Amino acid sequence: MIIQLIKCNKSLNIKHRKISYIYFRHHLRTNIFFIKNANFKIQELINRNYFLIGILFIYALILFTGIFSHEFWMDESHHWLIARDSKSVTDLFENYKYDGHPMIWVLCLWVIGKLTTQVIVIQLFHGVIALIIASIILFKSPFKKRYSVLFIFGYFPLFEYGILSRNYSITILFLLFFCVYYKKTINYYCLLYF
C-alpha cells in the first residue's frame, strides 16, 4: 500500500501530491502509533504482572515458612480454645461476650473447630487471608508498585497480619475490600451507621 501511494504520488500534480502526502503521513503515524502503543501496553502489562506475581510468590514463601515455624502464642490460643470448646453458636456468643474483639474471627475459628482440631489449619487459613491482603495491596493500590512491594514485606503486613493468627488481618481484609469497591458517586454513608 505504501509503495502504491508513492508511485501514485509521482504522477499527480503538486496540489494533489500535498494532499496525498498529508494523508499518507497521517495514516502512517496513526498506524505506527497504534502498533507501538498496543505493543507497549501489552508488554507493560505482562512485565508488571509477572513481576508482581513473582513478588507475591516470594511473599508466600516467606509467609508460609514463618507460619510453619511459628508456635501459637497465648492470645492466639485463647480465641482458638474458646471457639473449639463451644458446642453451638449461642454457646460461642456466651463464652465470648467478655472479650473486646469482633466476633467474625471467632466464628471462622468455630467453623474450623467443627471440621478439625489441628492448629495448622487455622494458620493456613490465616495465611490465605494474608495472601489476599498482599495481592490487594500489590494489584489494586493506587501507590507506586515499589512502595507496595516494600510495604508488604514490612513488619506489620508480614509478621503481625501474616504470621500471627489473630483477628487483625480479617479486619484489614474487610477494610481493603471497602477501599477497593467504594464508589464516590454512590452514597454509602447511611450504611456505615448501621
KESEFI-756748 format. One line per field, with one value per residue: x, y, z of N, C-alpha, C in turn; residue in one letter. Coordinates in Angstrom, 1 decimal. Example, Ala and Ser with C-alpha at 12.3 -4.5 7.8 and 13.67 -1.06 7.14 Angstrom:
// KESEFI-756748
n.X <- c(13.2, 12.8)
n.Y <- c(-5.7, -2.2)
n.Z <- c(7.8, 7.1)
ca.X <- c(12.3, 13.7)
ca.Y <- c(-4.5, -1.1)
ca.Z <- c(7.8, 7.1)
c.X <- c(13.2, 12.9)
c.Y <- c(-3.3, 0.0)
c.Z <- c(7.8, 7.9)
residuo <- c(A, S)
***
This chain:
// KESEFI-756748
n.X <- c(0.8, 2.0, 4.0, 2.4, 1.1, 3.3, 4.1, 1.8, 1.8, 3.8, 2.8, 0.8, -0.3, 1.2, -0.6, -2.3, -0.4, 0.4, -1.9, -2.1, 0.3, -0.1, -2.2, -1.0, 1.1, -0.3, -1.8, 0.3, 1.5, -0.6, -0.9, 1.6, 1.8, -0.4, 0.4, 2.9, 1.9, 0.0, 1.7, 3.4, 1.7, 0.7, 3.1, 3.9, 1.9, 2.3, 4.9, 4.7, 2.7, 3.9, 6.1, 4.9, 3.5, 5.6, 6.7, 4.6, 4.7, 7.2, 6.6, 4.7, 6.2, 8.0, 6.1, 4.7, 6.8, 7.4, 5.0, 4.9, 7.0, 6.2, 5.0, 1.9, 0.8, -0.1, -2.3, -3.3, -4.0, -6.0, -8.4, -8.8, -9.2, -11.6, -13.3, -13.1, -14.0, -16.7, -20.0, -22.2, -23.4, -24.7, -23.6, -21.0, -21.2, -22.0, -19.7, -17.9, -18.5, -17.3, -15.0, -13.2, -13.0, -13.9, -16.5, -16.3, -13.9, -13.7, -16.0, -15.2, -13.1, -14.6, -16.0, -13.9, -13.0, -15.1, -14.6, -12.0, -9.4, -6.8, -4.2, -2.7, -4.3, -5.8, -3.7, -3.0, -5.4, -5.3, -3.0, -3.8, -5.6, -3.8, -2.3, -4.3, -4.7, -2.1, -2.1, -4.2, -3.1, -0.8, -1.9, -4.1, -3.7, -3.4, -0.8, 2.7, 4.3, 6.7, 6.6, 4.4, 5.4, 7.5, 6.0, 4.4, 6.4, 7.0, 7.1, 4.5, 2.5, 3.7, 4.5, 2.8, 0.2, 0.3, 1.9, 1.2, -1.7, -4.2, -7.1, -6.8, -6.0, -8.2, -9.8, -8.3, -8.5, -11.3, -11.4, -9.7, -11.2, -13.4, -12.2, -11.4, -13.7, -15.3, -17.3, -17.4, -19.5, -21.8, -23.9, -22.9, -23.0, -25.2, -25.2, -23.0, -23.6, -25.1)
n.Y <- c(-1.2, 1.2, 1.6, 1.8, 4.2, 5.9, 5.6, 6.5, 9.1, 10.4, 10.7, 12.6, 16.1, 19.0, 20.0, 17.9, 16.1, 17.1, 16.8, 14.0, 13.3, 14.4, 12.8, 10.3, 10.6, 11.1, 8.7, 6.8, 7.6, 7.2, 4.5, 3.5, 4.6, 3.3, 0.7, 0.7, 1.7, -0.3, -2.5, -1.7, -1.4, -4.0, -5.4, -4.0, -4.7, -7.4, -7.6, -6.2, -7.6, -10.2, -9.6, -8.7, -11.0, -12.7, -11.4, -11.7, -14.5, -14.9, -13.5, -15.3, -17.6, -16.8, -16.1, -18.6, -20.1, -18.8, -19.2, -22.0, -22.4, -21.1, -21.0, -21.3, -18.5, -17.2, -15.4, -16.0, -18.7, -18.5, -17.5, -19.6, -21.8, -21.0, -21.0, -23.6, -25.2, -24.4, -25.5, -24.7, -22.0, -20.1, -20.8, -20.1, -17.3, -16.7, -17.6, -15.8, -13.2, -11.4, -10.7, -8.2, -8.2, -8.3, -10.6, -12.0, -13.3, -15.3, -16.7, -17.8, -19.4, -21.1, -22.5, -23.8, -25.3, -27.1, -28.7, -29.7, -30.4, -29.5, -27.2, -26.2, -25.8, -23.5, -21.7, -22.0, -21.1, -18.4, -17.6, -17.7, -15.6, -13.5, -13.6, -12.8, -10.2, -9.2, -9.4, -7.7, -5.3, -5.2, -5.4, -3.7, -1.2, 2.3, 3.3, 3.7, 0.9, 0.0, 1.0, -0.4, -3.0, -2.8, -2.2, -4.6, -6.3, -5.4, -5.1, -5.1, -6.0, -8.5, -9.9, -9.3, -9.2, -11.4, -13.8, -14.2, -15.5, -13.9, -11.8, -9.4, -9.4, -10.1, -8.0, -6.0, -7.0, -6.7, -4.0, -3.2, -4.4, -2.7, -0.2, -0.8, -1.3, 0.9, 3.5, 6.8, 8.1, 6.9, 7.0, 5.9, 6.4, 6.1, 3.4, 3.0, 3.8, 1.8)
n.Z <- c(0.0, 0.8, -1.2, -3.4, -2.9, -3.1, -5.8, -7.1, -6.2, -7.7, -10.2, -9.9, -9.8, -8.1, -6.0, -5.5, -4.8, -2.3, -0.7, -0.9, 0.4, 2.9, 3.8, 3.6, 5.5, 7.9, 8.0, 8.2, 10.6, 12.5, 12.3, 13.1, 15.6, 16.8, 16.7, 18.1, 20.6, 21.4, 21.5, 23.5, 25.7, 26.1, 26.5, 28.8, 30.6, 30.8, 31.8, 34.2, 35.6, 35.8, 37.3, 39.7, 40.4, 40.8, 43.0, 44.8, 45.1, 46.3, 48.7, 49.6, 50.1, 52.1, 54.0, 54.5, 55.4, 57.8, 59.1, 59.4, 61.1, 63.4, 66.7, 68.4, 70.2, 73.5, 73.3, 70.7, 71.0, 73.0, 71.7, 69.9, 71.7, 73.0, 70.8, 69.9, 72.1, 72.4, 72.1, 70.5, 68.4, 69.9, 72.4, 71.9, 71.6, 74.2, 75.7, 74.7, 75.3, 77.0, 75.9, 74.0, 71.2, 67.7, 66.6, 64.2, 63.6, 65.5, 64.9, 62.4, 63.4, 65.0, 63.0, 61.7, 63.9, 64.2, 62.0, 62.2, 64.6, 64.4, 64.8, 62.7, 60.6, 61.1, 61.0, 58.3, 57.1, 58.0, 56.7, 54.0, 54.1, 54.6, 52.2, 50.4, 51.3, 50.7, 47.9, 47.2, 48.0, 46.3, 43.6, 43.5, 44.7, 44.8, 44.9, 43.9, 42.5, 43.6, 46.2, 47.2, 47.1, 49.0, 51.2, 51.7, 52.6, 55.0, 58.6, 59.9, 57.9, 57.2, 59.5, 61.8, 60.7, 59.1, 59.9, 62.6, 64.0, 64.3, 64.9, 63.6, 60.9, 59.4, 59.8, 58.5, 55.9, 55.3, 55.4, 53.3, 51.2, 51.3, 50.6, 48.0, 46.6, 47.0, 45.8, 44.8, 43.8, 44.7, 47.5, 50.5, 53.1, 54.8, 55.2, 56.8, 59.3, 60.4)
ca.X <- c(0.0, 2.9, 4.6, 1.4, 0.9, 4.4, 4.1, 0.7, 2.2, 4.7, 2.0, -0.2, 0.3, 1.7, -1.7, -2.7, 0.7, 0.4, -3.0, -1.7, 1.4, -0.7, -3.0, 0.0, 1.8, -1.3, -2.1, 1.4, 1.6, -1.6, -0.7, 2.8, 1.4, -1.2, 1.2, 3.8, 1.2, -0.6, 2.8, 4.0, 0.7, 0.7, 4.4, 3.9, 1.0, 2.9, 6.1, 4.3, 2.0, 4.8, 6.9, 4.1, 3.2, 6.8, 6.8, 3.6, 5.2, 8.3, 5.9, 4.0, 7.3, 8.4, 4.9, 4.4, 7.9, 7.2, 3.8, 5.2, 7.9, 5.6, 4.1, 0.8, 1.0, -1.3, -3.5, -3.8, -4.7, -7.2, -9.5, -9.0, -9.8, -13.0, -14.1, -13.1, -14.8, -18.1, -20.8, -23.0, -23.1, -25.1, -22.6, -19.9, -21.5, -22.0, -18.3, -17.0, -19.2, -16.4, -13.8, -13.5, -12.6, -15.1, -16.9, -16.2, -12.7, -14.0, -16.9, -14.3, -12.4, -15.6, -16.3, -12.7, -13.0, -16.0, -14.1, -10.7, -8.8, -5.4, -3.9, -2.1, -5.4, -6.0, -2.6, -3.1, -6.5, -4.8, -2.0, -4.6, -6.1, -2.7, -2.0, -5.3, -4.3, -0.9, -2.5, -5.0, -2.2, 0.0, -2.6, -5.2, -3.4, -3.1, 0.5, 3.7, 4.4, 7.8, 6.1, 3.5, 6.3, 8.2, 5.0, 4.0, 7.5, 7.3, 6.8, 3.1, 1.8, 4.3, 4.5, 1.6, -1.1, 0.5, 2.3, 0.4, -3.1, -5.1, -8.3, -6.5, -5.9, -9.5, -10.3, -7.6, -9.1, -12.5, -11.1, -9.2, -12.3, -14.2, -11.4, -11.3, -15.1, -16.0, -17.5, -17.7, -20.8, -23.0, -23.9, -22.9, -22.9, -26.3, -24.8, -21.9, -24.2, -25.8)
ca.Y <- c(0.0, 2.4, 1.7, 2.3, 5.6, 6.7, 5.6, 7.3, 10.4, 10.9, 11.1, 13.7, 17.5, 19.4, 20.2, 16.5, 15.5, 17.5, 16.1, 12.6, 13.2, 14.6, 11.6, 9.2, 10.9, 10.8, 7.2, 6.1, 8.0, 6.6, 3.0, 3.3, 5.0, 2.3, -0.6, 0.9, 1.8, -1.6, -3.4, -1.2, -1.7, -5.4, -5.7, -3.4, -5.5, -8.7, -7.4, -5.7, -8.7, -11.2, -9.1, -8.7, -12.4, -13.2, -10.8, -12.4, -15.9, -14.7, -13.2, -16.5, -18.5, -16.2, -16.2, -19.9, -20.6, -18.3, -19.9, -23.4, -22.4, -20.3, -21.7, -20.5, -17.7, -17.3, -14.7, -16.8, -19.9, -18.1, -17.4, -20.9, -22.6, -20.6, -21.4, -25.1, -25.8, -24.0, -26.5, -24.1, -20.6, -19.4, -21.0, -19.3, -15.9, -16.6, -17.7, -14.8, -11.9, -10.5, -10.3, -7.0, -8.3, -8.7, -12.0, -12.7, -14.2, -16.4, -17.5, -18.6, -20.4, -22.1, -23.4, -24.6, -26.2, -28.2, -29.6, -30.3, -29.8, -29.2, -25.8, -25.8, -25.4, -22.1, -20.9, -21.9, -20.2, -17.1, -17.4, -17.4, -14.2, -12.6, -13.6, -12.0, -8.8, -8.8, -9.3, -6.5, -4.2, -5.2, -5.2, -2.7, 0.0, 3.5, 3.8, 3.1, -0.6, -0.3, 1.2, -1.5, -4.2, -2.5, -2.3, -5.9, -7.0, -4.7, -5.8, -5.3, -6.9, -9.8, -10.7, -9.1, -9.6, -12.6, -15.0, -14.3, -15.8, -13.0, -11.2, -8.1, -9.5, -10.2, -6.6, -5.3, -7.5, -6.0, -2.5, -3.1, -4.6, -1.4, 0.8, -1.1, -1.2, 2.1, 4.4, 8.1, 8.5, 6.3, 7.5, 4.7, 6.9, 5.6, 2.0, 3.0, 4.0, 0.6)
ca.Z <- c(0.0, 0.8, -2.5, -4.4, -2.7, -3.6, -7.2, -7.4, -5.8, -8.7, -11.4, -9.6, -9.7, -6.8, -5.1, -5.2, -4.1, -0.9, -0.1, -0.8, 1.3, 4.3, 4.1, 3.8, 6.7, 9.0, 8.0, 8.7, 12.0, 13.4, 12.4, 13.9, 17.0, 17.4, 16.9, 19.2, 21.8, 21.7, 21.9, 24.8, 26.8, 26.3, 27.2, 30.2, 31.5, 31.0, 32.7, 35.5, 36.3, 36.1, 38.4, 40.9, 40.7, 41.4, 44.3, 45.6, 45.3, 47.3, 49.9, 50.1, 50.6, 53.4, 54.9, 55.0, 56.2, 59.1, 59.7, 59.8, 62.3, 64.5, 67.7, 68.9, 71.4, 74.4, 72.8, 69.6, 71.5, 73.7, 70.8, 69.4, 72.7, 73.1, 69.6, 69.8, 73.1, 72.3, 71.4, 69.5, 68.1, 71.1, 73.4, 71.5, 72.0, 75.7, 76.1, 74.1, 75.5, 77.8, 75.0, 73.2, 69.8, 66.9, 66.6, 62.9, 63.6, 66.4, 64.1, 61.5, 64.2, 65.4, 61.9, 61.6, 65.1, 63.9, 61.0, 62.7, 65.8, 64.1, 64.8, 61.5, 59.7, 61.4, 60.5, 56.8, 56.8, 58.2, 55.6, 52.8, 54.3, 54.4, 50.8, 49.7, 51.6, 49.9, 46.5, 47.0, 48.1, 45.1, 42.3, 43.5, 45.5, 43.9, 45.1, 43.0, 42.8, 44.5, 47.6, 47.6, 47.4, 50.2, 52.3, 52.1, 53.2, 56.3, 59.9, 60.2, 56.9, 57.1, 60.8, 62.7, 60.0, 58.3, 60.6, 63.8, 63.7, 65.2, 64.2, 62.9, 59.5, 58.7, 59.8, 57.4, 54.7, 55.0, 55.2, 51.9, 50.3, 51.3, 49.9, 46.6, 45.9, 47.4, 44.7, 45.3, 43.2, 45.5, 48.9, 51.4, 54.5, 55.6, 55.6, 57.8, 60.6, 60.9)
c.X <- c(0.9, 3.5, 3.6, 1.1, 2.1, 4.4, 3.0, 1.0, 3.0, 3.9, 1.0, 0.5, 0.6, 0.6, -2.1, -1.6, 0.7, -0.7, -2.7, -0.7, 0.8, -1.4, -2.0, 0.7, 0.9, -1.6, -0.9, 1.7, 0.6, -1.4, 0.5, 2.5, 0.6, -0.4, 2.2, 3.0, 0.6, 0.5, 3.3, 3.0, 0.7, 2.0, 4.5, 3.1, 1.7, 4.1, 5.6, 3.6, 2.9, 5.7, 6.1, 3.7, 4.4, 7.0, 5.8, 4.1, 6.3, 7.7, 5.3, 5.1, 7.8, 7.3, 4.7, 5.6, 7.8, 6.0, 4.1, 6.2, 7.4, 4.8, 3.0, 1.1, -0.2, -2.5, -4.1, -4.6, -5.9, -8.4, -9.8, -9.6, -11.2, -13.8, -14.2, -14.0, -16.2, -18.9, -21.7, -22.7, -23.5, -24.2, -21.4, -20.1, -21.5, -20.6, -17.5, -17.5, -18.3, -15.2, -14.2, -13.3, -13.9, -15.3, -16.6, -15.0, -13.0, -15.1, -16.2, -13.6, -13.3, -15.9, -15.1, -12.6, -14.0, -15.5, -12.8, -10.3, -7.3, -5.2, -3.3, -3.1, -5.8, -4.9, -2.6, -4.2, -6.0, -3.8, -2.7, -5.2, -5.0, -2.3, -3.1, -5.1, -3.2, -1.3, -3.3, -4.0, -1.3, -0.7, -3.6, -4.9, -3.0, -1.6, 1.5, 4.0, 5.6, 7.5, 5.2, 4.4, 7.0, 7.2, 4.7, 5.1, 7.8, 6.8, 5.3, 2.4, 2.4, 4.1, 3.2, 0.3, -0.9, 0.8, 1.5, -1.0, -4.0, -6.2, -8.0, -6.5, -7.2, -10.2, -9.6, -8.2, -10.4, -12.3, -10.6, -10.3, -13.2, -13.5, -11.4, -12.7, -15.9, -16.1, -18.0, -19.0, -22.0, -22.8, -24.0, -22.9, -24.0, -25.9, -23.8, -22.4, -24.8, -24.8)
c.Y <- c(1.3, 2.6, 2.2, 3.7, 6.5, 6.7, 6.5, 8.8, 11.1, 11.4, 12.2, 15.1, 17.8, 19.5, 18.8, 15.8, 15.9, 16.8, 14.6, 12.4, 13.4, 13.3, 10.4, 9.4, 10.6, 9.4, 6.5, 6.4, 7.2, 5.1, 2.7, 3.5, 3.9, 1.0, -0.4, 1.0, 0.5, -2.5, -3.0, -1.6, -3.2, -5.9, -5.2, -4.3, -6.8, -8.6, -7.1, -6.9, -9.8, -10.8, -9.2, -10.1, -13.0, -12.7, -11.5, -13.8, -15.8, -14.4, -14.5, -17.5, -18.0, -16.4, -17.6, -20.6, -20.1, -18.9, -21.3, -23.5, -21.6, -21.2, -20.8, -19.8, -17.8, -16.6, -15.3, -18.0, -19.6, -18.1, -18.8, -21.8, -22.3, -21.1, -22.9, -25.7, -25.3, -25.1, -26.0, -22.7, -19.8, -19.6, -20.2, -17.8, -15.7, -16.7, -16.5, -13.4, -11.0, -10.1, -9.1, -7.0, -8.6, -10.2, -12.7, -13.7, -15.4, -17.3, -18.4, -19.7, -21.5, -23.1, -24.3, -25.7, -27.3, -29.2, -30.4, -29.7, -29.4, -27.7, -25.3, -25.3, -24.0, -21.3, -20.9, -21.0, -18.7, -16.7, -17.0, -16.0, -13.2, -12.5, -12.7, -10.5, -8.3, -8.6, -8.1, -5.3, -4.1, -4.8, -4.0, -1.3, 1.1, 3.9, 3.2, 1.7, -0.8, 0.0, 0.1, -2.8, -4.0, -2.6, -3.7, -6.7, -6.3, -5.6, -6.1, -6.3, -8.4, -10.6, -10.5, -9.5, -10.8, -13.9, -15.2, -14.5, -15.1, -12.5, -9.9, -8.2, -9.5, -8.8, -5.8, -5.8, -6.8, -4.6, -2.3, -3.4, -3.3, -0.4, 0.5, -0.9, 0.0, 3.0, 5.7, 8.6, 8.0, 6.7, 6.3, 5.2, 6.3, 4.1, 2.0, 3.2, 2.7, -0.5)
c.Z <- c(0.0, -0.5, -3.5, -4.2, -3.2, -5.1, -7.7, -7.2, -6.9, -9.9, -11.1, -9.6, -8.3, -5.7, -4.6, -4.4, -2.6, -0.1, 0.2, 0.3, 2.8, 4.7, 4.4, 5.2, 7.9, 9.1, 8.6, 10.2, 12.9, 13.4, 13.2, 15.3, 17.6, 17.6, 18.1, 20.6, 22.3, 22.2, 23.2, 25.9, 27.1, 27.0, 28.6, 31.1, 31.8, 32.0, 34.1, 36.3, 36.7, 37.3, 39.7, 41.3, 41.3, 42.8, 45.3, 46.0, 46.4, 48.7, 50.5, 50.7, 52.0, 54.4, 55.4, 55.7, 57.6, 59.8, 60.2, 60.9, 63.5, 65.4, 68.1, 70.2, 72.3, 73.8, 71.5, 70.1, 72.3, 72.9, 70.2, 70.4, 73.0, 72.0, 69.5, 70.8, 73.2, 71.5, 70.3, 69.3, 69.3, 72.3, 73.1, 71.9, 73.5, 76.2, 75.7, 74.5, 76.2, 77.0, 74.2, 71.8, 69.0, 66.8, 65.3, 62.9, 64.4, 65.7, 63.1, 62.2, 64.7, 64.3, 61.6, 62.7, 64.9, 62.9, 61.5, 64.0, 65.6, 64.1, 63.5, 60.5, 59.9, 60.8, 58.9, 56.4, 57.0, 57.2, 54.3, 52.9, 54.1, 53.0, 50.0, 50.0, 50.8, 48.4, 46.2, 47.0, 46.8, 43.9, 42.3, 44.1, 44.5, 44.0, 44.0, 43.5, 43.7, 46.0, 48.1, 47.9, 48.7, 51.4, 52.7, 52.8, 54.6, 57.5, 60.1, 59.2, 56.9, 58.4, 61.6, 62.0, 59.1, 59.1, 61.9, 63.5, 64.6, 64.3, 63.5, 61.4, 58.8, 58.8, 58.7, 56.0, 54.3, 54.8, 53.8, 50.9, 50.2, 50.5, 48.4, 45.9, 46.3, 46.1, 45.3, 44.8, 44.0, 46.9, 49.8, 52.8, 55.4, 56.0, 56.7, 59.2, 61.2, 61.1)
residuo <- c(M, I, I, Q, L, I, K, C, N, K, S, L, N, I, K, H, R, K, I, S, Y, I, Y, F, R, H, H, L, R, T, N, I, F, F, I, K, N, A, N, F, K, I, Q, E, L, I, N, R, N, Y, F, L, I, G, I, L, F, I, Y, A, L, I, L, F, T, G, I, F, S, H, E, F, W, M, D, E, S, H, H, W, L, I, A, R, D, S, K, S, V, T, D, L, F, E, N, Y, K, Y, D, G, H, P, M, I, W, V, L, C, L, W, V, I, G, K, L, T, T, Q, V, I, V, I, Q, L, F, H, G, V, I, A, L, I, I, A, S, I, I, L, F, K, S, P, F, K, K, R, Y, S, V, L, F, I, F, G, Y, F, P, L, F, E, Y, G, I, L, S, R, N, Y, S, I, T, I, L, F, L, L, F, F, C, V, Y, Y, K, K, T, I, N, Y, Y, C, L, L, Y, F)
***
